[in-house]
């Protein structure tokens, strides 16, 4: 996925000083905070999309395990990277719900069914990318301003 930010040059000297400190920029607290906020936002969007696309409560028993398994993780050794996924063991079949399965048969030929694709994660990601870009941009702008001081 590609996220683009709008730019506006206010003071070129401040920007140049910030670019020189780019390695420190990704480890700045403001950038980390903005990525945490973006992770929380994407997690909420994924849960909301999942709730909207799952079967109605009366149709089948829902335990909520898949909903509770949505989480995000900030990479410790790779600054500026975040992973959004599903916790094990409650979310270990999330990919089957999201992508679906084809018709399945056992070795003896018994039919085991089909899982239609839900695509809850793709819908959440594509719908929210434009909304998290300003959150991350604010963190980057704040970090550059702090480093330029």
C-alpha positions as CSV (number, residue, x, y, z in Angstrom):
1,X,0.0,0.0,0.0
2,X,1.2,3.4,-0.8
3,X,0.5,6.4,1.4
4,X,1.2,9.9,0.0
5,X,1.3,13.1,2.0
6,X,0.8,16.6,0.9
7,X,3.7,18.9,1.5
8,X,4.1,22.5,2.2
9,X,7.5,24.2,2.6
10,X,7.4,26.8,5.3
11,X,11.0,27.3,6.1
12,X,13.6,25.5,3.9
13,X,16.3,25.7,6.5
14,X,14.2,23.9,9.1
15,X,13.4,21.2,6.5
16,X,17.1,20.7,5.6
17,X,18.0,20.4,9.3
18,X,15.3,17.9,9.7
19,X,16.4,15.8,6.7
20,X,20.0,15.7,8.1
21,X,18.6,14.0,11.2
22,X,16.4,11.6,9.2
23,X,17.8,8.5,10.9
24,X,16.8,9.9,14.3
25,X,13.4,11.0,12.9
26,X,12.0,7.6,12.7
27,X,12.8,6.9,16.4
28,X,11.3,10.2,17.5
29,X,8.6,9.8,20.1
30,X,6.1,11.8,18.0
31,X,6.5,9.4,15.0
32,X,6.1,6.4,17.3
33,X,3.0,7.9,18.8
34,X,1.5,8.7,15.5
35,X,2.1,5.1,14.3
36,X,0.5,3.8,17.5
37,X,-2.5,5.9,16.9
38,X,-2.7,4.7,13.2
39,X,-2.4,1.1,14.5
40,X,-5.3,1.6,16.9
41,X,-7.3,3.3,14.2
42,X,-6.8,0.4,11.7
43,X,-7.5,-2.1,14.4
44,X,-10.8,-0.5,15.2
45,X,-11.7,-0.3,11.5
46,X,-10.8,-4.0,11.0
47,X,-13.1,-5.0,14.0
48,X,-15.9,-2.8,12.7
49,X,-15.6,-4.3,9.2
50,X,-15.5,-7.8,10.6
51,X,-18.7,-7.1,12.7
52,X,-20.5,-5.8,9.7
53,X,-19.6,-8.7,7.5
54,X,-20.1,-11.6,9.9
55,X,-23.3,-13.6,10.1
56,X,-26.1,-12.2,12.1
57,X,-26.1,-13.1,15.8
58,X,-29.2,-15.3,15.5
59,X,-28.0,-17.3,12.5
60,X,-25.0,-18.9,14.2
61,X,-23.2,-18.8,17.5
62,X,-20.5,-16.2,17.5
63,X,-17.8,-16.4,20.2
64,X,-16.0,-13.2,19.4
65,X,-12.6,-14.8,19.3
66,X,-11.8,-13.5,15.9
67,X,-12.8,-10.0,16.9
68,X,-10.6,-10.1,20.1
69,X,-7.7,-11.5,18.1
70,X,-7.1,-8.3,16.1
71,X,-3.9,-6.5,17.2
72,X,-1.1,-4.4,16.0
73,X,2.6,-4.5,16.8
74,X,5.3,-1.9,16.5
75,X,8.6,-3.4,15.3
76,X,11.4,-2.8,17.8
77,X,14.4,-3.2,15.6
78,X,12.9,-1.6,12.5
79,X,12.0,1.9,13.2
80,X,8.8,3.2,11.6
81,X,7.3,-0.3,10.9
82,X,4.0,-1.6,12.2
83,X,2.3,-4.9,11.7
84,X,-1.5,-5.4,11.9
85,X,-2.6,-8.9,12.3
86,X,-4.3,-11.6,14.4
87,X,-3.1,-13.1,17.7
88,X,-2.6,-16.8,18.0
89,X,-4.4,-19.0,18.9
90,X,-7.8,-17.3,18.7
91,X,-7.1,-15.7,15.3
92,X,-5.2,-18.6,13.7
93,X,-8.1,-19.1,11.1
94,X,-8.6,-15.5,10.3
95,X,-7.1,-15.9,6.8
96,X,-9.7,-18.5,6.0
97,X,-12.5,-16.1,7.0
98,X,-10.9,-13.3,5.1
99,X,-9.9,-15.1,1.9
100,X,-12.4,-18.0,1.9
101,X,-11.9,-21.6,0.9
102,X,-12.8,-23.7,-2.1
103,X,-14.9,-26.9,-1.8
104,X,-13.1,-29.3,0.5
105,X,-13.4,-33.1,0.6
106,X,-11.8,-35.7,2.9
107,X,-9.7,-38.5,1.5
108,X,-12.7,-40.8,1.8
109,X,-14.7,-38.4,-0.3
110,X,-16.9,-36.7,2.3
111,X,-17.8,-33.2,1.6
112,X,-16.6,-30.6,4.2
113,X,-18.1,-27.5,2.7
114,X,-16.9,-24.1,1.4
115,X,-16.1,-20.9,3.2
116,X,-17.1,-17.9,1.2
117,X,-14.6,-15.1,1.2
118,X,-15.4,-12.3,3.6
119,X,-12.7,-9.7,2.7
120,X,-13.2,-7.8,5.9
121,X,-9.5,-6.9,6.2
122,X,-9.1,-5.6,2.7
123,X,-12.2,-3.4,3.0
124,X,-11.0,-2.0,6.3
125,X,-7.5,-1.2,4.9
126,X,-8.6,0.4,1.6
127,X,-11.3,2.4,3.3
128,X,-9.1,3.8,6.1
129,X,-5.7,4.5,4.4
130,X,-6.8,8.0,3.4
131,X,-7.9,8.7,7.0
132,X,-4.6,7.5,8.7
133,X,-2.4,9.5,6.4
134,X,-3.0,12.8,8.2
135,X,-2.4,11.1,11.6
136,X,1.0,9.9,10.5
137,X,1.7,13.2,8.7
138,X,1.1,15.2,11.9
139,X,3.6,13.0,13.8
140,X,6.2,13.5,11.1
141,X,5.7,17.2,11.0
142,X,5.9,17.5,14.8
143,X,9.1,15.3,14.8
144,X,10.8,17.5,12.1
145,X,9.9,20.7,14.0
146,X,11.3,19.3,17.2
147,X,14.5,18.1,15.6
148,X,15.0,21.5,13.8
149,X,14.9,23.4,17.1
